């Protein structure tokens, strides 16, 4: 059933990787928002100034207690909290973590294999990651660019521990890479780095740079982060002071670092670069062609 919902406040749940998927919102919590729009999507840029008044079409709405999830395109897959914080997921089995390698779409929740109790699970483009109660990171799904962080490039149909003793507080899988923030606020990324999206100071193809990073590698900065989220060929994070930083490919203006950067075809940013303006952010979410954020002040 097609539904329309007004966008003007805090998302109760979001499908992280669908361009047509927007959150059902509750008013009275988030007061404003800022968006870094794709230069190739001028209609989105024109609407950014008055996004509070806009209404968007939701292609399909699925209600699950206690979290609400909305799915739109074939890229979207969602999760919900089950009893004892086990996780159920639905989409295609190969990235659901239920042990099956088939590619049949699942329209109902399926149980993730194992008895790990998660505090958070996030879906990427073709892989999924979660944080266990003890702070360990686990990922499953596609792994062609080492985005699972388990030290291999083999896909996994069940959750695999990321190859590190680091304890994490959040995780943000994207396309061919994944980023996370440790309990100390240190940012780490792993996986493909062809546009410098890991933020480690180089990119694939540079002298002495590996083709991909198979284990968590510290982002090249002294910043402490609240969140770091991976996208396709870029990543963004919010520092503890609320300032936003992005890195990777600047094309289409997805990094929010200014028009001059966006015009440089190979002007990849290999370390965190401040987003233009003086907005204090609560969160920033990069996507394939654009980035959006929620400000913490009016």
N, C-alpha and C positions, 0 to 999 in steps of 0.2 A: 504494500500500500504506500502510495506517495504521500508524504506529509511535508508541510512547511513549518519551520520554527523560526522565531525571531532570534537573531544573534545579538546579544547585548550584555553578556555577563559571563559567569564562570561555567566552563564545561563540566558536566557530571561525568562524562566519559568521551573519549574520542577514538576513532579508528585512525591510526597514525599515518597510514600510507595510501589513502585514497584521495585523489584530487576532488572528487565529488562528495566527499564525506565531511560533514560539519557536525559540531557538537550540539547536543541539546543543552540549553543553558539555563541557569538559575540567575535571576536578577538579584542585585543588592550586595554582591561580593566584589567582583572585578569592576572597576569604575571606568577604565579606558583601555584602549589598545593602540598599538602602533604596528604598521606593516611595512616591510620592504618588498616592493612589488617588482615583478618581472617587467623589464622594458619591452619585451615582446608581447606582453599581455596588457595592453593599454587600457582595456576595459576594466581590468581589476584595479589598475592604478587610479582610474577616475572614480571608482567606488570607494577607495580606501578612506577618503576624507569624510565620507558620511556613512561608514559601515554600520553605525549604530541603527540607522533607519532602514537598513536593507533586510530583505527576507530571502532565504535560500531554500532551494528544493532538496529534500532528503529523499534518496531513492528507496531506502528501505530502513525501517526502524525495528530493532529487536530489543525487547525489554527483558532484563534479567536482574534478579534481586541478589545483592544489594546495589550492584552497579548497572548503569544503563549504557548500552552499546549500539552504535549505528553503523551499518555497513553499506557501502555504495558500490565501488568498482571492484574488479577482480583482484586488485592489489590489496583490498581491505581484509584484515582478519582481526578478530577481537578476542578478548578473554574475560572471564569473570571469576570472582572469588567463590569457591565451593567450600564445603564443610572442612574445617581444620586447615583452611588456607591452601588446600590443594587447588590445582588449576584445571579448568576445562577450556578447550579451545575449539574453534571450528574454522575451516577453510579447506585447504588441500592437505592430505595426510602427511605429505613429505615435509611440511614445516609445522605440523601440529604437535610433534613431540610424542605421539602415541605409539611409536614403534613401527608404523606402517610406511612403506615406501611408495604406495600408490598415489596417483594424482587425481583422484576422484574428489570433487568438491563436497564438503560436509556442511550441511545447513543446520545441523544441531551440534551442541557442545560435545566434545570428546575428551576423555580423561588423558592428561599428560602422564606418560610413563614414570614410574618411580614413586617414592614416598617423600620427596623433598617438600618442605613447607615453605612457600614463597611469601615474601612481603610485597613483591611487585613483579609483574610480567609485562613486557612490551614487545609488540610485533614490529619487525622491520620489513623491508621489501620482500625478501625471500628467506628470512631467518627470524628467529625469535629468541629473546634473552630474558632472563629474570634474575632477581636477587633473592637468595635464600635468607632465612631468618638469621643465620650466622654471618651474613654479609658476603658469602661466596657468590660469585657470578656463574651462571650456567647459560649455555646457548645451544640451539639446535636448528637444523634446516640446512640450507645451501651453505657451501663453504669454499667456493671456487677461488675466493680472494683471501682466505684465512679469516673471514669475519667472525667465525665462532671462537677464535682465540684459544683453541685447544692444542695448538702446536702442529696441526695438520692442515691439509686442504681437502679433506674428505668430508662429504656431507654426513650429517647424523640425523637419525630419525627419532632419537631420544635425547633428553637433556645431557649435555656434556659440560663438565666443569672447565671454566676458563683456566688456562695453565698459569696460575699465580697464587700466591698466598695473600695477596692484597684483599682487604675487606672493603666492600663497596656500599655506598648509600643509595646510588641511583645508576641506571644504565639506559642508553639511548641507541639502539641498533638502527642502521640506515640501509643502504644498498649493499655495497661490497665492503663496508667497514662498520665498526662499532665503537662507541665511546662510552665512558663511564666515569663516575666521580667516587673517589675513595672516601672513607669515613673522615679522613683528615682534610678533605676538600681538594685533593690533588686530582687533576684531570689526566685520564689515560685513554688512548685509542689503539686500535689494532685492525689489521685487514689491508685492503688495497689502498694505495697512496698515490695514484697516478696524477692527481692534481694538488697534492699536498694537503689533502683533507684530514690527515691524521694530526697535523699541527706539530710535527716532530722536527721541523727545520729543513726538510728536503722533500723530494717527490720521486716517484718511480721514474727511472731513466737518468737521474743524476748520478755522477760518478760515485761509486761505492755504496749507493743506496740499494737496499734489497727490493725485490719485486713486490713484496708485501711483508707485513709484520705479523708473524704468527702468534705473538703473545702481546699482552698489554705493554705499551710503551708510553712513558710519561710525555705529556704535551710540553713543548718547549717554551715554558713560561714559569714565572714565580707566582702567578695569580692563583688564588684559591677560588674554587667554583662552588656554586650551589647546584647547577645543572650543566651538562654537556650532552648535546644530542647530535647524532650523525644523520646525514641525508644521503643524496646520491653522490655528488662530487664536492660536497662542502660539509662543514660542521659549524655549530654555534654553541656558545655557552654563556651563562650568566654568572658573573663573579659575585662574591659575597657582598660587595657594595652595590649590587644591582646594575652595574654597567654590563652591556652586552658586547661580546666579541665573536667574530666569525673568521673562518679560514678555509682555504681550498680555492676552487674556481670562482672568480668574481664576475663571470659573464652573466648577462641579463640583470646585473645588479643584485644578485642573490646574497652578497655579503653585506650590503648596506654600508659600504665604506666610501661611497661617492661615485659620481658619474665617470670620472676620469679612470678609476680602476675598472669599472664595468666595460669600458671601451677597449681595454687592453686584452687582446685575444689570449695571450699566454702569460698574463700577469698574475699567476697563481700566488696566493698568500700561503706560505708554508708554516707560519706561526700565527697565533691569535692576533687579530687586528681589530681595533675598537670600531664599533658601529657608530656612524655619524650621529650627532645630536647629543642632547643632554638628558634623554629619557632614562628613568630608572625602571628597570624591568623586573617583573616577577618571574617570567619565563620567556624563552625564545625557542621557536620550533622551526627549523629549516626543512624545506621540502625540495622536490626535484628542481623547480624553476624559480622559486621565490621563498621568502622567509617571513614569518609573522611572529609577533610577540605580544604579550600582555603586560601593560605597565602596572606598576604598583601604586601609582599616584594619579590624580586627575590631570 
